[in-house]
């Protein structure tokens, strides 16, 4: 079962945000919201700050995956952990109105039901 969190969330500590959104150590998560979350996958928009104080809005997808073993046959990390998937990019240049418009057009053209439509 998946959930989507487009509702106002209470303020969270950095530790809570890191648990929800396991971004790289070079970023500090400021806030975020889930687009899609299951036991095995998270897709979210996350506001981050880098080590120089620069801020960005980034799209991430993480998968809950088993750690790879080293040459000695031992895991270098916990057995399972969140690992960033291919989506880890800035979206500050995206035109979200146009994305929504195009998504609606495609959904209508191919008779695809979308939750927010």
ROMAR-876977 format. One line per 3 residues: number of its first residue (from 1); for each residue x, y, z of N, C-alpha, C. Coordinates in nm, 4 decimals. Layout:
<nodes>
NUM = X,Y,Z,X,Y,Z,X,Y,Z ~ ...;
</nodes>
This chain:
<nodes>
1 = 0.0838,-0.1166,0.0000,0.0000,0.0000,0.0000,0.0889,0.1237,0.0000 ~ 0.0557,0.2213,-0.0830,0.1345,0.3429,-0.0894,0.0568,0.4582,-0.0292 ~ 0.1298,0.5621,0.0041,0.0659,0.6803,0.0574,0.1260,0.8021,-0.0100;
4 = 0.0516,0.9083,-0.0128,0.0993,1.0318,-0.0705,0.0742,1.1425,0.0288 ~ 0.1704,1.2252,0.0522,0.1629,1.3226,0.1613,0.1671,1.4652,0.1103 ~ 0.0616,1.5136,0.0472,0.0558,1.6509,0.0007,-0.0112,1.7397,0.1040;
7 = -0.0041,1.7025,0.2317,-0.0666,1.7797,0.3382,0.0419,1.8512,0.4180 ~ 0.0044,1.9573,0.4863,0.1000,2.0324,0.5697,0.1458,1.9434,0.6842 ~ 0.2765,1.9285,0.6964,0.3341,1.8438,0.7998,0.3912,1.9323,0.9098;
10 = 0.3934,1.8840,1.0353,0.4545,1.9608,1.1434,0.6053,1.9734,1.1214 ~ 0.6663,2.0736,1.1837,0.8105,2.0916,1.1723,0.8819,1.9673,1.2246 ~ 0.9901,1.9289,1.1571,1.0665,1.8106,1.1965,1.2119,1.8491,1.2190;
13 = 1.2779,1.7725,1.3049,1.4203,1.7954,1.3309,1.5017,1.7439,1.2129 ~ 1.6289,1.7847,1.2061,1.7166,1.7352,1.1006,1.7281,1.5827,1.1069 ~ 1.7371,1.5295,1.2279,1.7468,1.3837,1.2447,1.6227,1.3137,1.1883;
16 = 1.5047,1.3673,1.2175,1.3809,1.3091,1.1647,1.3772,1.3189,1.0124 ~ 1.4207,1.4328,0.9593,1.4218,1.4509,0.8142,1.5200,1.3557,0.7475 ~ 1.6375,1.3354,0.8091,1.7358,1.2415,0.7521,1.6819,1.0985,0.7521;
19 = 1.6039,1.0649,0.8537,1.5442,0.9318,0.8578,1.4399,0.9167,0.7475 ~ 1.3606,1.0216,0.7266,1.2579,1.0177,0.6214,1.3184,1.0261,0.4824 ~ 1.4206,1.1111,0.4680,1.4811,1.1384,0.3372,1.6324,1.1230,0.3481;
22 = 1.6863,1.0038,0.3232,1.8290,0.9758,0.3438,1.9184,1.0348,0.2338 ~ 1.9256,1.1678,0.2303,2.0085,1.2365,0.1312,2.1560,1.2187,0.1666 ~ 2.2415,1.2472,0.0706,2.3857,1.2365,0.0919,2.4293,1.3291,0.2047;
25 = 2.5380,1.2920,0.2703,2.5888,1.3674,0.3848,2.6258,1.5112,0.3493 ~ 2.6523,1.5395,0.2220,2.6879,1.6762,0.1823,2.5670,1.7698,0.1859 ~ 2.4471,1.7145,0.1991,2.3253,1.7951,0.2052,2.2611,1.7869,0.3434;
28 = 2.1975,1.8956,0.3826,2.1136,1.8973,0.5010,1.9696,1.9068,0.4518 ~ 1.8857,1.8082,0.4850,1.7460,1.8184,0.4418,1.6743,1.9268,0.5217 ~ 1.6030,2.0149,0.4517,1.5287,2.1226,0.5164,1.3822,2.0853,0.5340;
31 = 1.3288,2.0161,0.4361,1.1892,1.9707,0.4387,1.1671,1.8878,0.3143 ~ 1.0545,1.8241,0.3053,1.0241,1.7448,0.1876,0.8842,1.6910,0.1949 ~ 0.8412,1.6320,0.0848,0.7147,1.5598,0.0874,0.7223,1.4396,-0.0048;
34 = 0.6511,1.3375,0.0350,0.6475,1.2130,-0.0415,0.5557,1.2289,-0.1613 ~ 0.6040,1.1863,-0.2760,0.5190,1.1713,-0.3926,0.4616,1.0304,-0.3895 ~ 0.5469,0.9363,-0.3477,0.5070,0.7954,-0.3387,0.5960,0.7285,-0.2344;
37 = 0.5381,0.6502,-0.1444,0.6168,0.5797,-0.0431,0.5554,0.4429,-0.0194 ~ 0.6399,0.3402,-0.0295,0.6011,0.2041,0.0062,0.7103,0.1506,0.0985 ~ 0.7009,0.0247,0.1364,0.8040,-0.0363,0.2206,0.9368,-0.0487,0.1467;
40 = 0.9337,-0.0495,0.0140,1.0549,-0.0720,-0.0640,1.0993,0.0456,-0.1506 ~ 1.0194,0.1512,-0.1601,1.0540,0.2633,-0.2483,0.9980,0.3942,-0.1931 ~ 1.0790,0.4988,-0.2040,1.0366,0.6348,-0.1695,1.0682,0.7233,-0.2893;
43 = 0.9715,0.8012,-0.3329,0.9955,0.9078,-0.4299,0.9468,1.0351,-0.3629 ~ 1.0341,1.1367,-0.3577,1.0006,1.2580,-0.2835,1.0703,1.3800,-0.3428 ~ 1.0098,1.4961,-0.3201,1.0757,1.6238,-0.3445,1.1320,1.6682,-0.2110;
46 = 1.2595,1.7035,-0.2099,1.3264,1.7395,-0.0853,1.4005,1.8720,-0.1036 ~ 1.3743,1.9650,-0.0134,1.4498,2.0900,-0.0089,1.5759,2.0625,0.0719 ~ 1.6918,2.0962,0.0158,1.8197,2.0687,0.0809,1.9071,2.1932,0.0833;
49 = 2.0045,2.1896,0.1724,2.1065,2.2935,0.1777,2.2414,2.2243,0.1697 ~ 2.3308,2.2760,0.0841,2.4633,2.2149,0.0737,2.5584,2.2753,0.1765 ~ 2.6818,2.2278,0.1770,2.7794,2.2687,0.2777,2.8199,2.4150,0.2660;
52 = 2.7933,2.4767,0.1508,2.8264,2.6181,0.1306,2.7058,2.7089,0.1531 ~ 2.5935,2.6501,0.1954,2.4738,2.7290,0.2215,2.3803,2.7425,0.1030 ~ 2.4163,2.6812,-0.0114,2.3289,2.6853,-0.1286,2.2081,2.5951,-0.1077;
55 = 2.0943,2.6408,-0.1538,1.9709,2.5635,-0.1375,1.9198,2.5162,-0.2723 ~ 1.8549,2.3996,-0.2703,1.8053,2.3396,-0.3933,1.6815,2.2566,-0.3623 ~ 1.5987,2.2392,-0.4607,1.4852,2.1479,-0.4523,1.5195,2.0303,-0.5414;
58 = 1.5226,1.9095,-0.4831,1.5701,1.7920,-0.5570,1.4668,1.6809,-0.5545 ~ 1.4613,1.6090,-0.6653,1.3758,1.4918,-0.6780,1.4613,1.3694,-0.6488 ~ 1.4137,1.2850,-0.5577,1.4864,1.1635,-0.5216,1.3943,1.0430,-0.5331;
61 = 1.4555,0.9292,-0.5635,1.3923,0.7991,-0.5461,1.4937,0.7114,-0.4747 ~ 1.4487,0.6468,-0.3676,1.5320,0.5519,-0.2935,1.4670,0.4145,-0.2986 ~ 1.5505,0.3117,-0.2994,1.5036,0.1732,-0.2908,1.5611,0.1106,-0.1647;
64 = 1.4813,0.0257,-0.0993,1.5269,-0.0505,0.0166,1.5950,-0.1733,-0.0393 ~ 1.7298,-0.1766,-0.0322,1.8033,-0.2854,-0.0965,1.9030,-0.3490,-0.0022 ~ 1.9349,-0.4716,-0.0349,2.0359,-0.5456,0.0401,2.1733,-0.4920,0.0032;
67 = 2.2584,-0.4774,0.1012,2.3941,-0.4279,0.0777,2.4770,-0.5317,0.0037 ~ 2.5687,-0.4843,-0.0773,2.6605,-0.5744,-0.1480,2.7692,-0.6191,-0.0519 ~ 2.8208,-0.7376,-0.0763,2.9277,-0.7924,0.0077,3.0641,-0.7499,-0.0459;
70 = 3.1596,-0.7331,0.0439,3.2960,-0.7005,0.0008,3.3689,-0.8292,-0.0397 ~ 3.4964,-0.8178,-0.0708,3.5743,-0.9343,-0.1156,3.5823,-1.0435,-0.0099 ~ 3.5729,-1.0065,0.1176,3.5786,-1.1048,0.2264,3.4418,-1.1693,0.2509;
73 = 3.3420,-1.1276,0.1715,3.2089,-1.1855,0.1874,3.1282,-1.1214,0.3002 ~ 3.1714,-1.0061,0.3457,3.1011,-0.9367,0.4535,3.0409,-0.8064,0.4011 ~ 2.9303,-0.7679,0.4617,2.8671,-0.6416,0.4243,2.9416,-0.5261,0.4889;
76 = 2.9702,-0.4226,0.4113,3.0358,-0.3027,0.4640,2.9350,-0.2115,0.5337 ~ 2.8077,-0.2370,0.5114,2.6994,-0.1535,0.5637,2.5989,-0.2455,0.6316 ~ 2.4955,-0.1871,0.6919,2.3891,-0.2734,0.7449,2.3346,-0.3625,0.6327;
79 = 2.2790,-0.4770,0.6678,2.2351,-0.5722,0.5655,2.1398,-0.5082,0.4644 ~ 2.0419,-0.4329,0.5129,1.9507,-0.3610,0.4235,1.9559,-0.2139,0.4578 ~ 1.9429,-0.1295,0.3562,1.9381,0.0144,0.3801,1.8778,0.0836,0.2591;
82 = 1.8386,0.2108,0.2779,1.7872,0.2903,0.1674,1.9034,0.3305,0.0785 ~ 1.8901,0.3038,-0.0507,1.9932,0.3428,-0.1466,1.9275,0.4302,-0.2525 ~ 1.9956,0.5397,-0.2850,1.9399,0.6298,-0.3841,1.9340,0.5594,-0.5187;
85 = 1.8224,0.5790,-0.5864,1.8017,0.5196,-0.7183,1.8503,0.6204,-0.8233 ~ 1.8089,0.6056,-0.9457,1.8567,0.6936,-1.0517,1.8057,0.8366,-1.0399 ~ 1.6941,0.8585,-0.9721,1.6392,0.9940,-0.9601,1.7018,1.0654,-0.8415;
88 = 1.7904,1.1551,-0.8683,1.8495,1.2418,-0.7656,1.8982,1.3669,-0.8381 ~ 1.8050,1.4531,-0.8668,1.8365,1.5672,-0.9511,1.7633,1.6925,-0.9059 ~ 1.8193,1.8053,-0.9422,1.7549,1.9321,-0.9130,1.6330,1.9485,-1.0031;
91 = 1.5283,2.0064,-0.9475,1.4070,2.0325,-1.0260,1.3711,2.1810,-1.0222 ~ 1.4644,2.2650,-0.9783,1.4344,2.4076,-0.9668,1.4075,2.4729,-1.1026 ~ 1.4580,2.4164,-1.2094,1.4339,2.4723,-1.3429,1.3109,2.4160,-1.4121;
94 = 1.2421,2.3259,-1.3464,1.1250,2.2626,-1.4080,1.0046,2.3557,-1.4019 ~ 0.9232,2.3523,-1.5070,0.7971,2.4263,-1.5100,0.6876,2.3289,-1.4670 ~ 0.6546,2.3323,-1.3393,0.5592,2.2358,-1.2860,0.4193,2.2550,-1.3423;
97 = 0.3815,2.3778,-1.3779,0.2498,2.3988,-1.4405,0.2445,2.3275,-1.5748 ~ 0.3536,2.3409,-1.6522,0.3583,2.2739,-1.7826,0.3622,2.1219,-1.7654 ~ 0.4351,2.0741,-1.6659,0.4372,1.9297,-1.6393,0.2965,1.8784,-1.6076;
100 = 0.2249,1.9528,-1.5230,0.0884,1.9133,-1.4881,-0.0012,1.9169,-1.6107 ~ 0.0133,2.0192,-1.6945,-0.0667,2.0310,-1.8175,-0.0404,1.9122,-1.9099 ~ 0.0871,1.8808,-1.9317,0.1223,1.7696,-2.0207,0.0778,1.6350,-1.9627;
103 = 0.0896,1.6194,-1.8321,0.0442,1.4954,-1.7684,-0.1064,1.4784,-1.7884 ~ -0.1824,1.5874,-1.7707,-0.3279,1.5809,-1.7916,-0.3607,1.5453,-1.9361 ~ -0.2877,1.6044,-2.0315,-0.3118,1.5752,-2.1739,-0.2866,1.4275,-2.2047;
106 = -0.1728,1.3772,-2.1568,-0.1420,1.2356,-2.1816,-0.2451,1.1441,-2.1154 ~ -0.2824,1.1763,-1.9932,-0.3810,1.0946,-1.9226,-0.5135,1.0948,-1.9966 ~ -0.5558,1.2107,-2.0434,-0.6823,1.2194,-2.1165,-0.6732,1.1442,-2.2492;
109 = -0.5636,1.1630,-2.3212,-0.5450,1.0999,-2.4525,-0.5499,0.9479,-2.4441 ~ -0.4929,0.8926,-2.3380,-0.4827,0.7472,-2.3261,-0.5765,0.6908,-2.2191 ~ -0.6741,0.7718,-2.1767,-0.7758,0.7292,-2.0799,-0.7115,0.6690,-1.9546;
112 = -0.6176,0.7445,-1.8992,-0.5486,0.7031,-1.7772,-0.6052,0.7860,-1.6621 ~ -0.6515,0.7178,-1.5601,-0.7065,0.7875,-1.4431,-0.5922,0.8316,-1.3538 ~ -0.5934,0.9595,-1.3169,-0.4944,1.0131,-1.2235,-0.5671,1.0583,-1.0993;
115 = -0.5100,1.0331,-0.9824,-0.5756,1.0640,-0.8540,-0.6142,1.2098,-0.8408 ~ -0.5294,1.3008,-0.8863,-0.5556,1.4433,-0.8643,-0.6400,1.5069,-0.9738 ~ -0.6894,1.4285,-1.0643,-0.7673,1.4867,-1.1742,-0.9111,1.4709,-1.1408;
</nodes>
